[in-house]
């Protein structure tokens, strides 16, 4: 009997880094918050897999300037005559990470656009946040003259739900492995660093003061409460990065959502699973 393959996901923090951060936190809580906030804002970059590299050969690539943040982002476009679809990757991801969804939708006649978020992939920047993500989506919306359908993964799902909060012309939204409460994201991050809950509270206040926002206004289950756009919420029960309870909570708060729970796919393999892609296409094509 074959052993079940373990899903190698989740953030792993080296012991030396945890010990260093705890030392900084103890000496200067204020400095500890600033260092933690910097790490929180800096996505990891990974080598481009061969499948994604091949997908680049079939799409048009172009730079787009995001005036609001004065950064350039790389866009990937699978041109067609059908409805326009925007694909939005998650934290430490890439626009080509959703290549299987992009190619499948393109074969069905859809015009598909994906992109590397600020500080991700080929795009400019070293650090980023949800506000920059939102600014990038807004720039894409203006450049490509609106989108009919939005598909997001992880933090990208939260970003598109926030973007669509006030839009009435969106036909369909699909979220995959979406997070929910911003405070939980902060708390889990601080816990992974081995720091105290007090530092998490300080970091939330730091971001709210710096950007003049209320972080709970970006909670997925908060922004969907008044949305009427048909939304498909997909999540794997074995997701080790974002708990499946997030999807259930968003679904409970959404007036017009469908929930699909998968098993054994984790947080990333779900993006290329055939049954997931078929469900997305079916959902989009249903009147």
Steps between C-alpha positions, in 0.01 A plus 500: 500500500633843401540756773290810458716789379529771761405853404814708560342837563491772759760749615811350661705751702863414589573472873778761480254755357245430771763539770629825346152647474413406857819673614411817305143486631627479858747787462274733299135409434473790253798376297365147524176614336683680219721199425200265507303737275786504248518120490119487474511731196778317314378209282722203424600425142532151359651351185257490208386138439538359150121475449462870566795579276331315214175688563682829439557400137126512434422842646577863431709676766503873565588749773233714660568805715297532820498878555358485852809318632749601229589140415493287187339159493537221247178391328429173320225495239338206322309694234159395373165645399300379800432651842797638689628313805752632754708243690662613826764289674572482873780614731846389380336370183521597131259583222598182314415290807142491370609390152282186497189708568612763247559249221175314566294820492684618188409176321137574585523838328565730796745790491722439802731743679731419790778701662786499745390707801736774626823349639408163350641316198633745241321803646676789673554531873636314801209546742125527448160474669127471437472870410756463222325184384173697478672783312636250246157345443348847455767586239432173317125572512555839336758379248302203372166682517338296780472125558198273483641227725752494785691194623723535806725277706579548870572869573411570137147384579473748785630776272243436226214473749601841637533641147156372401335629817353806324480364143167403346619388154687182604346180363674234713765473775699189592719478811744218566656447844403848614595643835234678702581710807799731481553477876540123468762547227692736728466270802610189311800681355615630838449155654712343223782738597471396863406852613234602751133584430578853622734546203219393268274770648777758463563399139131537412502848652824578313345420161173677582685817601745488210235452229202663673281191472295261712639155424168326564357687201703257289353188663355282225190407702442871563525625140271228356198573718339734248632336183248346263747376238480119467813371674660156509707440813749212466719371783679179591438348841869403519622855432782557751553866408142626541244304697185383322292679766581823314309381194206389711485835678512696173229275357280552806524878463454515121141544370570322169786251533565133421748300709726223366716310750771271362731254677869418471599793275638745753550869431674490160441168323132597493584756228570232239247234606277402206178469701555845648560655158195323357289635787629853434413476129158353577429773752604775259294358214183455707261793433 
